[in-house]
Amino acid sequence: MATAGIRELKQNASAIVARAAAGESITVTDRGRAAARLTPLEKTTIDRLYAAGLATPPRRSFADLEMPTRSAGLSAALATMRGEERY
């Protein structure tokens, strides 16, 4: 596991974060004592499901879906059905 001091982290933040994103765990030290640890993020649940073949990504964006058309409403439909019933 690599270490980086706070000063080094300030000067090379992009490179150190890139190393962590690539899979390396980096301990950040403050005056020689461990203060924090940079580790790569774990894959999300959906990414793990995609990788295992247990889920498939959507074919199109949610924003591309059409809005449903509004009907007369449930109350109007019930009133029509009740009006058509015979007693």
PyMOL Python script that loads the backbone (N, CA, C, O; Angstrom):
from pymol import cmd

cmd.read_pdbstr("""\
ATOM      1  N   MET A   1       0.846  -1.167   0.000  1.00  0.00           N
ATOM      2  CA  MET A   1       0.000   0.000   0.000  1.00  0.00           C
ATOM      3  C   MET A   1       0.894   1.234   0.000  1.00  0.00           C
ATOM      4  O   MET A   1       1.822   1.339   0.801  1.00  0.00           O
ATOM      5  N   ALA A   2       0.612   2.145  -0.885  1.00  0.00           N
ATOM      6  CA  ALA A   2       1.408   3.364  -1.033  1.00  0.00           C
ATOM      7  C   ALA A   2       0.982   4.404  -0.004  1.00  0.00           C
ATOM      8  O   ALA A   2      -0.136   4.367   0.510  1.00  0.00           O
ATOM      9  N   THR A   3       1.882   5.323   0.285  1.00  0.00           N
ATOM     10  CA  THR A   3       1.565   6.425   1.188  1.00  0.00           C
ATOM     11  C   THR A   3       1.872   7.742   0.497  1.00  0.00           C
ATOM     12  O   THR A   3       2.716   7.812  -0.397  1.00  0.00           O
ATOM     13  N   ALA A   4       1.174   8.781   0.925  1.00  0.00           N
ATOM     14  CA  ALA A   4       1.412  10.128   0.410  1.00  0.00           C
ATOM     15  C   ALA A   4       1.131  11.102   1.540  1.00  0.00           C
ATOM     16  O   ALA A   4       0.114  10.996   2.225  1.00  0.00           O
ATOM     17  N   GLY A   5       2.028  12.040   1.726  1.00  0.00           N
ATOM     18  CA  GLY A   5       1.812  13.077   2.723  1.00  0.00           C
ATOM     19  C   GLY A   5       0.815  14.104   2.224  1.00  0.00           C
ATOM     20  O   GLY A   5       0.495  14.157   1.037  1.00  0.00           O
ATOM     21  N   ILE A   6       0.333  14.914   3.145  1.00  0.00           N
ATOM     22  CA  ILE A   6      -0.649  15.931   2.773  1.00  0.00           C
ATOM     23  C   ILE A   6      -0.072  16.906   1.754  1.00  0.00           C
ATOM     24  O   ILE A   6      -0.761  17.284   0.807  1.00  0.00           O
ATOM     25  N   ARG A   7       1.179  17.319   1.933  1.00  0.00           N
ATOM     26  CA  ARG A   7       1.793  18.248   0.981  1.00  0.00           C
ATOM     27  C   ARG A   7       1.868  17.608  -0.400  1.00  0.00           C
ATOM     28  O   ARG A   7       1.544  18.247  -1.401  1.00  0.00           O
ATOM     29  N   GLU A   8       2.295  16.347  -0.458  1.00  0.00           N
ATOM     30  CA  GLU A   8       2.366  15.645  -1.746  1.00  0.00           C
ATOM     31  C   GLU A   8       0.983  15.525  -2.367  1.00  0.00           C
ATOM     32  O   GLU A   8       0.827  15.676  -3.579  1.00  0.00           O
ATOM     33  N   LEU A   9      -0.028  15.253  -1.535  1.00  0.00           N
ATOM     34  CA  LEU A   9      -1.395  15.146  -2.040  1.00  0.00           C
ATOM     35  C   LEU A   9      -1.860  16.478  -2.626  1.00  0.00           C
ATOM     36  O   LEU A   9      -2.502  16.505  -3.676  1.00  0.00           O
ATOM     37  N   LYS A  10      -1.535  17.585  -1.948  1.00  0.00           N
ATOM     38  CA  LYS A  10      -1.910  18.906  -2.466  1.00  0.00           C
ATOM     39  C   LYS A  10      -1.241  19.187  -3.806  1.00  0.00           C
ATOM     40  O   LYS A  10      -1.868  19.729  -4.717  1.00  0.00           O
ATOM     41  N   GLN A  11       0.037  18.818  -3.926  1.00  0.00           N
ATOM     42  CA  GLN A  11       0.789  19.127  -5.138  1.00  0.00           C
ATOM     43  C   GLN A  11       0.454  18.198  -6.293  1.00  0.00           C
ATOM     44  O   GLN A  11       0.533  18.603  -7.452  1.00  0.00           O
ATOM     45  N   ASN A  12       0.081  16.957  -5.994  1.00  0.00           N
ATOM     46  CA  ASN A  12      -0.148  15.955  -7.043  1.00  0.00           C
ATOM     47  C   ASN A  12      -1.515  15.296  -6.902  1.00  0.00           C
ATOM     48  O   ASN A  12      -1.647  14.094  -7.128  1.00  0.00           O
ATOM     49  N   ALA A  13      -2.522  16.062  -6.536  1.00  0.00           N
ATOM     50  CA  ALA A  13      -3.843  15.485  -6.262  1.00  0.00           C
ATOM     51  C   ALA A  13      -4.384  14.680  -7.442  1.00  0.00           C
ATOM     52  O   ALA A  13      -4.878  13.569  -7.248  1.00  0.00           O
ATOM     53  N   SER A  14      -4.303  15.207  -8.636  1.00  0.00           N
ATOM     54  CA  SER A  14      -4.856  14.509  -9.804  1.00  0.00           C
ATOM     55  C   SER A  14      -4.180  13.167 -10.026  1.00  0.00           C
ATOM     56  O   SER A  14      -4.854  12.168 -10.278  1.00  0.00           O
ATOM     57  N   ALA A  15      -2.865  13.132  -9.935  1.00  0.00           N
ATOM     58  CA  ALA A  15      -2.126  11.885 -10.164  1.00  0.00           C
ATOM     59  C   ALA A  15      -2.422  10.863  -9.068  1.00  0.00           C
ATOM     60  O   ALA A  15      -2.575   9.675  -9.353  1.00  0.00           O
ATOM     61  N   ILE A  16      -2.501  11.315  -7.825  1.00  0.00           N
ATOM     62  CA  ILE A  16      -2.754  10.388  -6.717  1.00  0.00           C
ATOM     63  C   ILE A  16      -4.173   9.840  -6.797  1.00  0.00           C
ATOM     64  O   ILE A  16      -4.389   8.650  -6.571  1.00  0.00           O
ATOM     65  N   VAL A  17      -5.138  10.692  -7.113  1.00  0.00           N
ATOM     66  CA  VAL A  17      -6.518  10.220  -7.264  1.00  0.00           C
ATOM     67  C   VAL A  17      -6.622   9.264  -8.449  1.00  0.00           C
ATOM     68  O   VAL A  17      -7.367   8.286  -8.382  1.00  0.00           O
ATOM     69  N   ALA A  18      -5.899   9.524  -9.521  1.00  0.00           N
ATOM     70  CA  ALA A  18      -5.905   8.617 -10.676  1.00  0.00           C
ATOM     71  C   ALA A  18      -5.350   7.249 -10.291  1.00  0.00           C
ATOM     72  O   ALA A  18      -5.867   6.223 -10.735  1.00  0.00           O
ATOM     73  N   ARG A  19      -4.299   7.228  -9.465  1.00  0.00           N
ATOM     74  CA  ARG A  19      -3.750   5.948  -9.002  1.00  0.00           C
ATOM     75  C   ARG A  19      -4.780   5.200  -8.169  1.00  0.00           C
ATOM     76  O   ARG A  19      -4.930   3.986  -8.309  1.00  0.00           O
ATOM     77  N   ALA A  20      -5.490   5.915  -7.303  1.00  0.00           N
ATOM     78  CA  ALA A  20      -6.525   5.275  -6.486  1.00  0.00           C
ATOM     79  C   ALA A  20      -7.656   4.755  -7.366  1.00  0.00           C
ATOM     80  O   ALA A  20      -8.160   3.655  -7.143  1.00  0.00           O
ATOM     81  N   ALA A  21      -8.053   5.535  -8.358  1.00  0.00           N
ATOM     82  CA  ALA A  21      -9.120   5.106  -9.263  1.00  0.00           C
ATOM     83  C   ALA A  21      -8.716   3.879 -10.064  1.00  0.00           C
ATOM     84  O   ALA A  21      -9.567   3.081 -10.457  1.00  0.00           O
ATOM     85  N   ALA A  22      -7.410   3.725 -10.309  1.00  0.00           N
ATOM     86  CA  ALA A  22      -6.910   2.574 -11.064  1.00  0.00           C
ATOM     87  C   ALA A  22      -6.836   1.312 -10.208  1.00  0.00           C
ATOM     88  O   ALA A  22      -6.524   0.235 -10.717  1.00  0.00           O
ATOM     89  N   GLY A  23      -7.122   1.437  -8.903  1.00  0.00           N
ATOM     90  CA  GLY A  23      -7.164   0.247  -8.061  1.00  0.00           C
ATOM     91  C   GLY A  23      -6.193   0.239  -6.904  1.00  0.00           C
ATOM     92  O   GLY A  23      -6.213  -0.689  -6.095  1.00  0.00           O
ATOM     93  N   GLU A  24      -5.349   1.235  -6.802  1.00  0.00           N
ATOM     94  CA  GLU A  24      -4.340   1.269  -5.746  1.00  0.00           C
ATOM     95  C   GLU A  24      -4.916   1.926  -4.491  1.00  0.00           C
ATOM     96  O   GLU A  24      -5.628   2.925  -4.588  1.00  0.00           O
ATOM     97  N   SER A  25      -4.613   1.374  -3.315  1.00  0.00           N
ATOM     98  CA  SER A  25      -4.996   1.998  -2.052  1.00  0.00           C
ATOM     99  C   SER A  25      -3.847   2.876  -1.582  1.00  0.00           C
ATOM    100  O   SER A  25      -2.699   2.435  -1.539  1.00  0.00           O
ATOM    101  N   ILE A  26      -4.154   4.109  -1.235  1.00  0.00           N
ATOM    102  CA  ILE A  26      -3.123   5.064  -0.841  1.00  0.00           C
ATOM    103  C   ILE A  26      -3.469   5.616   0.535  1.00  0.00           C
ATOM    104  O   ILE A  26      -4.568   6.127   0.752  1.00  0.00           O
ATOM    105  N   THR A  27      -2.520   5.508   1.464  1.00  0.00           N
ATOM    106  CA  THR A  27      -2.698   6.059   2.797  1.00  0.00           C
ATOM    107  C   THR A  27      -2.151   7.474   2.816  1.00  0.00           C
ATOM    108  O   THR A  27      -1.007   7.709   2.427  1.00  0.00           O
ATOM    109  N   VAL A  28      -2.967   8.419   3.266  1.00  0.00           N
ATOM    110  CA  VAL A  28      -2.552   9.816   3.373  1.00  0.00           C
ATOM    111  C   VAL A  28      -2.060  10.032   4.799  1.00  0.00           C
ATOM    112  O   VAL A  28      -2.751   9.701   5.763  1.00  0.00           O
ATOM    113  N   THR A  29      -0.859  10.592   4.922  1.00  0.00           N
ATOM    114  CA  THR A  29      -0.277  10.804   6.246  1.00  0.00           C
ATOM    115  C   THR A  29      -0.238  12.288   6.586  1.00  0.00           C
ATOM    116  O   THR A  29      -0.094  13.147   5.716  1.00  0.00           O
ATOM    117  N   ASP A  30      -0.371  12.557   7.873  1.00  0.00           N
ATOM    118  CA  ASP A  30      -0.254  13.913   8.407  1.00  0.00           C
ATOM    119  C   ASP A  30       0.840  13.881   9.462  1.00  0.00           C
ATOM    120  O   ASP A  30       0.661  13.303  10.535  1.00  0.00           O
ATOM    121  N   ARG A  31       1.974  14.503   9.155  1.00  0.00           N
ATOM    122  CA  ARG A  31       3.149  14.496  10.027  1.00  0.00           C
ATOM    123  C   ARG A  31       3.607  13.069  10.340  1.00  0.00           C
ATOM    124  O   ARG A  31       3.989  12.755  11.467  1.00  0.00           O
ATOM    125  N   GLY A  32       3.559  12.225   9.324  1.00  0.00           N
ATOM    126  CA  GLY A  32       4.058  10.862   9.458  1.00  0.00           C
ATOM    127  C   GLY A  32       3.064   9.856  10.010  1.00  0.00           C
ATOM    128  O   GLY A  32       3.361   8.662  10.053  1.00  0.00           O
ATOM    129  N   ARG A  33       1.884  10.311  10.435  1.00  0.00           N
ATOM    130  CA  ARG A  33       0.878   9.384  10.964  1.00  0.00           C
ATOM    131  C   ARG A  33      -0.268   9.251   9.967  1.00  0.00           C
ATOM    132  O   ARG A  33      -0.684  10.230   9.348  1.00  0.00           O
ATOM    133  N   ALA A  34      -0.769   8.035   9.821  1.00  0.00           N
ATOM    134  CA  ALA A  34      -1.866   7.795   8.882  1.00  0.00           C
ATOM    135  C   ALA A  34      -3.087   8.615   9.290  1.00  0.00           C
ATOM    136  O   ALA A  34      -3.498   8.602  10.450  1.00  0.00           O
ATOM    137  N   ALA A  35      -3.656   9.320   8.332  1.00  0.00           N
ATOM    138  CA  ALA A  35      -4.814  10.171   8.607  1.00  0.00           C
ATOM    139  C   ALA A  35      -6.036   9.775   7.775  1.00  0.00           C
ATOM    140  O   ALA A  35      -7.172   9.949   8.215  1.00  0.00           O
ATOM    141  N   ALA A  36      -5.803   9.252   6.594  1.00  0.00           N
ATOM    142  CA  ALA A  36      -6.915   8.893   5.711  1.00  0.00           C
ATOM    143  C   ALA A  36      -6.431   7.860   4.706  1.00  0.00           C
ATOM    144  O   ALA A  36      -5.230   7.631   4.559  1.00  0.00           O
ATOM    145  N   ARG A  37      -7.378   7.245   4.019  1.00  0.00           N
ATOM    146  CA  ARG A  37      -7.027   6.262   3.002  1.00  0.00           C
ATOM    147  C   ARG A  37      -7.862   6.524   1.757  1.00  0.00           C
ATOM    148  O   ARG A  37      -9.083   6.655   1.833  1.00  0.00           O
ATOM    149  N   LEU A  38      -7.196   6.597   0.619  1.00  0.00           N
ATOM    150  CA  LEU A  38      -7.864   6.707  -0.677  1.00  0.00           C
ATOM    151  C   LEU A  38      -7.925   5.317  -1.285  1.00  0.00           C
ATOM    152  O   LEU A  38      -6.899   4.660  -1.461  1.00  0.00           O
ATOM    153  N   THR A  39      -9.120   4.880  -1.600  1.00  0.00           N
ATOM    154  CA  THR A  39      -9.301   3.569  -2.220  1.00  0.00           C
ATOM    155  C   THR A  39     -10.223   3.727  -3.422  1.00  0.00           C
ATOM    156  O   THR A  39     -10.995   4.683  -3.489  1.00  0.00           O
ATOM    157  N   PRO A  40     -10.150   2.812  -4.357  1.00  0.00           N
ATOM    158  CA  PRO A  40     -11.060   2.903  -5.501  1.00  0.00           C
ATOM    159  C   PRO A  40     -12.490   2.627  -5.054  1.00  0.00           C
ATOM    160  O   PRO A  40     -12.723   1.870  -4.111  1.00  0.00           O
ATOM    161  N   LEU A  41     -13.436   3.245  -5.736  1.00  0.00           N
ATOM    162  CA  LEU A  41     -14.843   2.998  -5.440  1.00  0.00           C
ATOM    163  C   LEU A  41     -15.215   1.591  -5.863  1.00  0.00           C
ATOM    164  O   LEU A  41     -14.711   1.072  -6.859  1.00  0.00           O
ATOM    165  N   GLU A  42     -16.105   0.980  -5.092  1.00  0.00           N
ATOM    166  CA  GLU A  42     -16.612  -0.330  -5.481  1.00  0.00           C
ATOM    167  C   GLU A  42     -17.613  -0.144  -6.610  1.00  0.00           C
ATOM    168  O   GLU A  42     -18.243   0.906  -6.734  1.00  0.00           O
ATOM    169  N   LYS A  43     -17.747  -1.167  -7.421  1.00  0.00           N
ATOM    170  CA  LYS A  43     -18.737  -1.102  -8.485  1.00  0.00           C
ATOM    171  C   LYS A  43     -20.126  -1.070  -7.862  1.00  0.00           C
ATOM    172  O   LYS A  43     -20.361  -1.648  -6.801  1.00  0.00           O
ATOM    173  N   THR A  44     -21.037  -0.385  -8.538  1.00  0.00           N
ATOM    174  CA  THR A  44     -22.409  -0.334  -8.052  1.00  0.00           C
ATOM    175  C   THR A  44     -23.067  -1.692  -8.266  1.00  0.00           C
ATOM    176  O   THR A  44     -22.582  -2.515  -9.043  1.00  0.00           O
ATOM    177  N   THR A  45     -24.152  -1.907  -7.582  1.00  0.00           N
ATOM    178  CA  THR A  45     -24.877  -3.171  -7.704  1.00  0.00           C
ATOM    179  C   THR A  45     -25.292  -3.420  -9.144  1.00  0.00           C
ATOM    180  O   THR A  45     -25.162  -4.539  -9.641  1.00  0.00           O
ATOM    181  N   ILE A  46     -25.788  -2.399  -9.815  1.00  0.00           N
ATOM    182  CA  ILE A  46     -26.241  -2.589 -11.190  1.00  0.00           C
ATOM    183  C   ILE A  46     -25.075  -2.916 -12.112  1.00  0.00           C
ATOM    184  O   ILE A  46     -25.230  -3.717 -13.034  1.00  0.00           O
ATOM    185  N   ASP A  47     -23.907  -2.311 -11.880  1.00  0.00           N
ATOM    186  CA  ASP A  47     -22.732  -2.633 -12.695  1.00  0.00           C
ATOM    187  C   ASP A  47     -22.308  -4.081 -12.485  1.00  0.00           C
ATOM    188  O   ASP A  47     -21.913  -4.755 -13.436  1.00  0.00           O
ATOM    189  N   ARG A  48     -22.387  -4.566 -11.242  1.00  0.00           N
ATOM    190  CA  ARG A  48     -22.056  -5.973 -10.979  1.00  0.00           C
ATOM    191  C   ARG A  48     -23.056  -6.901 -11.665  1.00  0.00           C
ATOM    192  O   ARG A  48     -22.668  -7.948 -12.184  1.00  0.00           O
ATOM    193  N   LEU A  49     -24.333  -6.532 -11.675  1.00  0.00           N
ATOM    194  CA  LEU A  49     -25.347  -7.349 -12.348  1.00  0.00           C
ATOM    195  C   LEU A  49     -25.123  -7.364 -13.857  1.00  0.00           C
ATOM    196  O   LEU A  49     -25.268  -8.409 -14.491  1.00  0.00           O
ATOM    197  N   TYR A  50     -24.769  -6.211 -14.441  1.00  0.00           N
ATOM    198  CA  TYR A  50     -24.455  -6.164 -15.870  1.00  0.00           C
ATOM    199  C   TYR A  50     -23.272  -7.072 -16.179  1.00  0.00           C
ATOM    200  O   TYR A  50     -23.309  -7.829 -17.149  1.00  0.00           O
ATOM    201  N   ALA A  51     -22.218  -7.002 -15.359  1.00  0.00           N
ATOM    202  CA  ALA A  51     -21.006  -7.799 -15.589  1.00  0.00           C
ATOM    203  C   ALA A  51     -21.293  -9.288 -15.475  1.00  0.00           C
ATOM    204  O   ALA A  51     -20.699 -10.091 -16.195  1.00  0.00           O
ATOM    205  N   ALA A  52     -22.198  -9.666 -14.576  1.00  0.00           N
ATOM    206  CA  ALA A  52     -22.523 -11.080 -14.384  1.00  0.00           C
ATOM    207  C   ALA A  52     -23.537 -11.575 -15.409  1.00  0.00           C
ATOM    208  O   ALA A  52     -23.825 -12.771 -15.467  1.00  0.00           O
ATOM    209  N   GLY A  53     -24.079 -10.671 -16.216  1.00  0.00           N
ATOM    210  CA  GLY A  53     -25.067 -11.068 -17.212  1.00  0.00           C
ATOM    211  C   GLY A  53     -26.450 -11.280 -16.625  1.00  0.00           C
ATOM    212  O   GLY A  53     -27.312 -11.865 -17.281  1.00  0.00           O
ATOM    213  N   LEU A  54     -26.681 -10.817 -15.404  1.00  0.00           N
ATOM    214  CA  LEU A  54     -27.971 -10.995 -14.747  1.00  0.00           C
ATOM    215  C   LEU A  54     -28.926  -9.837 -15.020  1.00  0.00           C
ATOM    216  O   LEU A  54     -30.104  -9.902 -14.666  1.00  0.00           O
ATOM    217  N   ALA A  55     -28.425  -8.792 -15.640  1.00  0.00           N
ATOM    218  CA  ALA A  55     -29.255  -7.648 -16.018  1.00  0.00           C
ATOM    219  C   ALA A  55     -28.718  -7.091 -17.327  1.00  0.00           C
ATOM    220  O   ALA A  55     -27.543  -7.257 -17.656  1.00  0.00           O
ATOM    221  N   THR A  56     -29.585  -6.438 -18.054  1.00  0.00           N
ATOM    222  CA  THR A  56     -29.155  -5.806 -19.299  1.00  0.00           C
ATOM    223  C   THR A  56     -29.412  -4.307 -19.202  1.00  0.00           C
ATOM    224  O   THR A  56     -30.417  -3.890 -18.626  1.00  0.00           O
ATOM    225  N   PRO A  57     -28.530  -3.506 -19.751  1.00  0.00           N
ATOM    226  CA  PRO A  57     -28.748  -2.063 -19.704  1.00  0.00           C
ATOM    227  C   PRO A  57     -29.971  -1.680 -20.532  1.00  0.00           C
ATOM    228  O   PRO A  57     -30.333  -2.402 -21.461  1.00  0.00           O
ATOM    229  N   PRO A  58     -30.603  -0.573 -20.215  1.00  0.00           N
ATOM    230  CA  PRO A  58     -31.782  -0.164 -20.983  1.00  0.00           C
ATOM    231  C   PRO A  58     -31.415   0.133 -22.431  1.00  0.00           C
ATOM    232  O   PRO A  58     -30.313   0.596 -22.726  1.00  0.00           O
ATOM    233  N   ARG A  59     -32.352  -0.142 -23.323  1.00  0.00           N
ATOM    234  CA  ARG A  59     -32.112   0.097 -24.742  1.00  0.00           C
ATOM    235  C   ARG A  59     -32.234   1.569 -25.102  1.00  0.00           C
ATOM    236  O   ARG A  59     -31.634   2.029 -26.074  1.00  0.00           O
ATOM    237  N   ARG A  60     -33.006   2.302 -24.322  1.00  0.00           N
ATOM    238  CA  ARG A  60     -33.121   3.733 -24.579  1.00  0.00           C
ATOM    239  C   ARG A  60     -33.242   4.481 -23.259  1.00  0.00           C
ATOM    240  O   ARG A  60     -33.491   3.889 -22.209  1.00  0.00           O
ATOM    241  N   SER A  61     -33.066   5.764 -23.334  1.00  0.00           N
ATOM    242  CA  SER A  61     -33.069   6.610 -22.146  1.00  0.00           C
ATOM    243  C   SER A  61     -34.481   6.783 -21.601  1.00  0.00           C
ATOM    244  O   SER A  61     -35.457   6.765 -22.351  1.00  0.00           O
ATOM    245  N   PHE A  62     -34.573   6.948 -20.299  1.00  0.00           N
ATOM    246  CA  PHE A  62     -35.860   7.214 -19.670  1.00  0.00           C
ATOM    247  C   PHE A  62     -36.477   8.489 -20.237  1.00  0.00           C
ATOM    248  O   PHE A  62     -37.697   8.581 -20.379  1.00  0.00           O
ATOM    249  N   ALA A  63     -35.646   9.463 -20.557  1.00  0.00           N
ATOM    250  CA  ALA A  63     -36.137  10.733 -21.096  1.00  0.00           C
ATOM    251  C   ALA A  63     -36.769  10.559 -22.473  1.00  0.00           C
ATOM    252  O   ALA A  63     -37.569  11.397 -22.889  1.00  0.00           O
ATOM    253  N   ASP A  64     -36.427   9.487 -23.186  1.00  0.00           N
ATOM    254  CA  ASP A  64     -36.973   9.257 -24.523  1.00  0.00           C
ATOM    255  C   ASP A  64     -38.365   8.629 -24.496  1.00  0.00           C
ATOM    256  O   ASP A  64     -39.040   8.587 -25.524  1.00  0.00           O
ATOM    257  N   LEU A  65     -38.799   8.145 -23.344  1.00  0.00           N
ATOM    258  CA  LEU A  65     -40.112   7.507 -23.255  1.00  0.00           C
ATOM    259  C   LEU A  65     -41.212   8.548 -23.410  1.00  0.00           C
ATOM    260  O   LEU A  65     -41.067   9.693 -22.982  1.00  0.00           O
ATOM    261  N   GLU A  66     -42.312   8.133 -24.028  1.00  0.00           N
ATOM    262  CA  GLU A  66     -43.429   9.049 -24.230  1.00  0.00           C
ATOM    263  C   GLU A  66     -44.274   9.114 -22.965  1.00  0.00           C
ATOM    264  O   GLU A  66     -44.433   8.123 -22.252  1.00  0.00           O
ATOM    265  N   MET A  67     -44.802  10.282 -22.708  1.00  0.00           N
ATOM    266  CA  MET A  67     -45.691  10.444 -21.567  1.00  0.00           C
ATOM    267  C   MET A  67     -47.019   9.762 -21.881  1.00  0.00           C
ATOM    268  O   MET A  67     -47.498   9.849 -23.012  1.00  0.00           O
ATOM    269  N   PRO A  68     -47.619   9.091 -20.913  1.00  0.00           N
ATOM    270  CA  PRO A  68     -48.909   8.461 -21.171  1.00  0.00           C
ATOM    271  C   PRO A  68     -49.985   9.529 -21.393  1.00  0.00           C
ATOM    272  O   PRO A  68     -49.922  10.622 -20.830  1.00  0.00           O
ATOM    273  N   THR A  69     -50.962   9.191 -22.218  1.00  0.00           N
ATOM    274  CA  THR A  69     -52.049  10.136 -22.468  1.00  0.00           C
ATOM    275  C   THR A  69     -53.042  10.060 -21.318  1.00  0.00           C
ATOM    276  O   THR A  69     -53.270   9.000 -20.734  1.00  0.00           O
ATOM    277  N   ARG A  70     -53.613  11.191 -21.015  1.00  0.00           N
ATOM    278  CA  ARG A  70     -54.585  11.230 -19.921  1.00  0.00           C
ATOM    279  C   ARG A  70     -55.944  10.784 -20.446  1.00  0.00           C
ATOM    280  O   ARG A  70     -56.372  11.167 -21.534  1.00  0.00           O
ATOM    281  N   SER A  71     -56.604   9.965 -19.638  1.00  0.00           N
ATOM    282  CA  SER A  71     -57.947   9.547 -20.004  1.00  0.00           C
ATOM    283  C   SER A  71     -58.937  10.411 -19.234  1.00  0.00           C
ATOM    284  O   SER A  71     -58.545  11.336 -18.523  1.00  0.00           O
ATOM    285  N   ALA A  72     -60.214  10.105 -19.379  1.00  0.00           N
ATOM    286  CA  ALA A  72     -61.247  10.891 -18.719  1.00  0.00           C
ATOM    287  C   ALA A  72     -61.161  10.761 -17.204  1.00  0.00           C
ATOM    288  O   ALA A  72     -61.677  11.611 -16.478  1.00  0.00           O
ATOM    289  N   GLY A  73     -60.524   9.719 -16.728  1.00  0.00           N
ATOM    290  CA  GLY A  73     -60.382   9.542 -15.294  1.00  0.00           C
ATOM    291  C   GLY A  73     -61.186   8.353 -14.808  1.00  0.00           C
ATOM    292  O   GLY A  73     -62.123   7.904 -15.467  1.00  0.00           O
ATOM    293  N   LEU A  74     -60.814   7.863 -13.670  1.00  0.00           N
ATOM    294  CA  LEU A  74     -61.449   6.681 -13.104  1.00  0.00           C
ATOM    295  C   LEU A  74     -62.889   6.960 -12.705  1.00  0.00           C
ATOM    296  O   LEU A  74     -63.764   6.121 -12.916  1.00  0.00           O
ATOM    297  N   SER A  75     -63.143   8.120 -12.135  1.00  0.00           N
ATOM    298  CA  SER A  75     -64.512   8.445 -11.706  1.00  0.00           C
ATOM    299  C   SER A  75     -65.464   8.452 -12.892  1.00  0.00           C
ATOM    300  O   SER A  75     -66.574   7.928 -12.801  1.00  0.00           O
ATOM    301  N   ALA A  76     -65.039   9.043 -14.003  1.00  0.00           N
ATOM    302  CA  ALA A  76     -65.886   9.083 -15.194  1.00  0.00           C
ATOM    303  C   ALA A  76     -66.104   7.681 -15.745  1.00  0.00           C
ATOM    304  O   ALA A  76     -67.212   7.357 -16.173  1.00  0.00           O
ATOM    305  N   ALA A  77     -65.072   6.844 -15.744  1.00  0.00           N
ATOM    306  CA  ALA A  77     -65.207   5.474 -16.236  1.00  0.00           C
ATOM    307  C   ALA A  77     -66.168   4.682 -15.363  1.00  0.00           C
ATOM    308  O   ALA A  77     -66.987   3.926 -15.886  1.00  0.00           O
ATOM    309  N   LEU A  78     -66.090   4.836 -14.054  1.00  0.00           N
ATOM    310  CA  LEU A  78     -67.008   4.135 -13.149  1.00  0.00           C
ATOM    311  C   LEU A  78     -68.440   4.624 -13.338  1.00  0.00           C
ATOM    312  O   LEU A  78     -69.379   3.828 -13.323  1.00  0.00           O
ATOM    313  N   ALA A  79     -68.605   5.927 -13.514  1.00  0.00           N
ATOM    314  CA  ALA A  79     -69.947   6.470 -13.731  1.00  0.00           C
ATOM    315  C   ALA A  79     -70.546   5.909 -15.011  1.00  0.00           C
ATOM    316  O   ALA A  79     -71.731   5.577 -15.044  1.00  0.00           O
ATOM    317  N   THR A  80     -69.744   5.799 -16.065  1.00  0.00           N
ATOM    318  CA  THR A  80     -70.217   5.234 -17.327  1.00  0.00           C
ATOM    319  C   THR A  80     -70.605   3.777 -17.146  1.00  0.00           C
ATOM    320  O   THR A  80     -71.654   3.348 -17.626  1.00  0.00           O
ATOM    321  N   MET A  81     -69.769   3.014 -16.458  1.00  0.00           N
ATOM    322  CA  MET A  81     -70.060   1.595 -16.233  1.00  0.00           C
ATOM    323  C   MET A  81     -71.331   1.423 -15.409  1.00  0.00           C
ATOM    324  O   MET A  81     -72.145   0.544 -15.692  1.00  0.00           O
ATOM    325  N   ARG A  82     -71.497   2.250 -14.403  1.00  0.00           N
ATOM    326  CA  ARG A  82     -72.687   2.146 -13.553  1.00  0.00           C
ATOM    327  C   ARG A  82     -73.939   2.547 -14.326  1.00  0.00           C
ATOM    328  O   ARG A  82     -75.016   1.992 -14.108  1.00  0.00           O
ATOM    329  N   GLY A  83     -73.791   3.516 -15.232  1.00  0.00           N
ATOM    330  CA  GLY A  83     -74.931   3.936 -16.034  1.00  0.00           C
ATOM    331  C   GLY A  83     -75.360   2.864 -17.017  1.00  0.00           C
ATOM    332  O   GLY A  83     -76.528   2.815 -17.403  1.00  0.00           O
ATOM    333  N   GLU A  84     -74.436   2.000 -17.433  1.00  0.00           N
ATOM    334  CA  GLU A  84     -74.747   0.946 -18.395  1.00  0.00           C
ATOM    335  C   GLU A  84     -75.280  -0.314 -17.727  1.00  0.00           C
ATOM    336  O   GLU A  84     -75.816  -1.189 -18.406  1.00  0.00           O
ATOM    337  N   GLU A  85     -75.142  -0.423 -16.413  1.00  0.00           N
ATOM    338  CA  GLU A  85     -75.601  -1.628 -15.710  1.00  0.00           C
ATOM    339  C   GLU A  85     -77.116  -1.645 -15.614  1.00  0.00           C
ATOM    340  O   GLU A  85     -77.768  -0.603 -15.550  1.00  0.00           O
ATOM    341  N   ARG A  86     -77.654  -2.845 -15.605  1.00  0.00           N
ATOM    342  CA  ARG A  86     -79.085  -3.007 -15.389  1.00  0.00           C
ATOM    343  C   ARG A  86     -79.293  -3.453 -13.964  1.00  0.00           C
ATOM    344  O   ARG A  86     -78.502  -4.220 -13.415  1.00  0.00           O
ATOM    345  N   TYR A  87     -80.351  -2.972 -13.378  1.00  0.00           N
ATOM    346  CA  TYR A  87     -80.650  -3.367 -11.994  1.00  0.00           C
ATOM    347  C   TYR A  87     -81.712  -4.411 -11.965  1.00  0.00           C
ATOM    348  O   TYR A  87     -82.099  -4.869 -10.890  1.00  0.00           O
TER     349      TYR A  87
END
""", "prot")
cmd.dss("prot")
cmd.show_as("cartoon", "prot")
cmd.util.cbc("prot")
cmd.orient("prot")
